[in-house]
């Protein structure tokens, strides 16, 4: 079993274009089944400088390709959005 603190040190990278999304800040868990639904990543707006607005990026379990020793590879990430529409 892996702990949240172990996941938080891994960097999340999109395999489609190689962009770095950052590190996991939280998890969304299904309380009925006890399974992870999504990884939550806070991204900062590059235009805002030091006080840039942060967005919440949800990486759903189906988007995870692999969890390695130091990175998490994900696919089909379009941009910050709160929930599936």
C-alpha contacts under 8 A as a table, 3 or more apart, distances in Angstrom:
res1	aa1	res2	aa2	distance
2	X	6	X	6.51
2	X	7	X	7.44
3	X	6	X	5.24
3	X	7	X	6.63
4	X	7	X	5.06
4	X	8	X	6.14
4	X	26	X	7.73
4	X	27	X	7.87
5	X	8	X	5.10
5	X	9	X	6.89
6	X	9	X	5.91
6	X	10	X	7.35
7	X	10	X	5.49
7	X	24	X	6.80
8	X	11	X	7.72
8	X	23	X	5.79
8	X	24	X	4.88
8	X	25	X	6.44
9	X	23	X	6.68
9	X	24	X	7.72
9	X	70	X	7.39
10	X	23	X	6.26
10	X	24	X	7.58
10	X	69	X	7.60
10	X	70	X	4.86
10	X	71	X	4.74
10	X	72	X	6.36
11	X	20	X	7.35
11	X	21	X	7.44
11	X	22	X	5.55
11	X	23	X	4.96
11	X	24	X	7.61
11	X	70	X	6.70
11	X	71	X	4.75
11	X	72	X	6.09
12	X	20	X	6.13
12	X	21	X	5.47
12	X	22	X	5.56
12	X	23	X	5.89
12	X	24	X	7.45
12	X	71	X	5.82
12	X	72	X	4.73
12	X	73	X	6.02
12	X	74	X	7.11
13	X	18	X	6.16
13	X	19	X	5.75
13	X	20	X	4.60
13	X	21	X	5.83
13	X	22	X	7.62
13	X	71	X	7.03
13	X	72	X	6.21
13	X	73	X	5.10
13	X	74	X	6.18
14	X	17	X	6.11
14	X	18	X	5.22
14	X	19	X	5.44
14	X	20	X	6.54
14	X	21	X	7.34
14	X	73	X	5.87
14	X	74	X	4.94
14	X	75	X	5.54
14	X	76	X	7.62
14	X	77	X	6.97
15	X	18	X	5.16
15	X	19	X	7.60
15	X	73	X	6.12
15	X	74	X	6.03
15	X	75	X	5.71
16	X	75	X	6.14
16	X	76	X	7.04
21	X	41	X	7.57
21	X	43	X	7.03
22	X	41	X	6.89
22	X	42	X	7.65
22	X	43	X	7.01
23	X	41	X	6.18
23	X	42	X	7.80
24	X	27	X	7.82
24	X	39	X	6.43
24	X	40	X	5.80
24	X	41	X	4.81
24	X	42	X	7.50
25	X	39	X	7.83
25	X	40	X	5.77
25	X	41	X	5.37
25	X	42	X	6.60
26	X	39	X	6.28
26	X	40	X	4.97
26	X	41	X	7.00
27	X	36	X	6.82
27	X	37	X	7.59
27	X	38	X	5.92
27	X	39	X	4.75
27	X	40	X	5.56
28	X	36	X	6.00
28	X	37	X	5.41
28	X	38	X	5.06
28	X	39	X	6.32
28	X	40	X	7.12
29	X	34	X	6.41
29	X	35	X	5.60
29	X	36	X	4.45
29	X	37	X	5.27
29	X	38	X	7.12
30	X	33	X	5.71
30	X	34	X	5.38
30	X	35	X	5.40
30	X	36	X	6.27
30	X	37	X	6.18
31	X	34	X	5.18
31	X	35	X	7.48
36	X	39	X	7.73
36	X	61	X	6.98
37	X	60	X	5.97
37	X	61	X	5.66
38	X	58	X	6.11
38	X	59	X	5.31
38	X	60	X	4.09
38	X	61	X	5.32
39	X	58	X	5.81
39	X	59	X	5.01
39	X	60	X	6.30
39	X	61	X	7.38
40	X	56	X	6.60
40	X	57	X	5.77
40	X	58	X	4.89
40	X	59	X	6.40
41	X	56	X	5.79
41	X	57	X	5.02
41	X	58	X	6.47
41	X	59	X	7.69
42	X	54	X	6.11
42	X	55	X	5.59
42	X	56	X	4.71
42	X	57	X	6.07
43	X	54	X	5.31
43	X	55	X	5.22
43	X	56	X	6.34
43	X	57	X	6.89
43	X	80	X	7.88
44	X	52	X	5.89
44	X	53	X	5.76
44	X	54	X	4.21
44	X	55	X	6.26
45	X	48	X	5.74
45	X	49	X	7.69
45	X	52	X	5.26
45	X	53	X	5.45
45	X	54	X	5.99
45	X	55	X	7.44
46	X	49	X	6.23
46	X	52	X	6.80
47	X	52	X	6.79
48	X	51	X	5.90
48	X	52	X	3.70
48	X	53	X	6.51
49	X	52	X	5.17
55	X	80	X	6.17
55	X	81	X	7.84
56	X	80	X	5.91
56	X	81	X	6.58
56	X	82	X	6.27
57	X	79	X	6.96
57	X	80	X	4.40
57	X	81	X	5.64
57	X	82	X	6.53
58	X	80	X	7.06
58	X	81	X	6.54
58	X	82	X	6.30
58	X	83	X	7.07
59	X	63	X	6.41
59	X	64	X	7.51
59	X	74	X	7.79
59	X	77	X	7.39
60	X	63	X	5.46
60	X	64	X	7.16
61	X	64	X	5.52
62	X	65	X	7.93
63	X	74	X	5.44
63	X	75	X	5.27
63	X	76	X	6.58
63	X	77	X	7.69
64	X	67	X	7.57
64	X	72	X	7.35
64	X	73	X	6.15
64	X	74	X	4.38
64	X	75	X	6.48
65	X	72	X	7.72
65	X	73	X	5.45
65	X	74	X	5.17
65	X	75	X	6.67
66	X	72	X	5.98
66	X	73	X	5.38
66	X	74	X	7.18
67	X	71	X	6.37
67	X	72	X	4.51
67	X	73	X	6.42
68	X	71	X	5.23
68	X	72	X	5.87
68	X	73	X	7.81
74	X	77	X	7.41
81	X	84	X	7.72
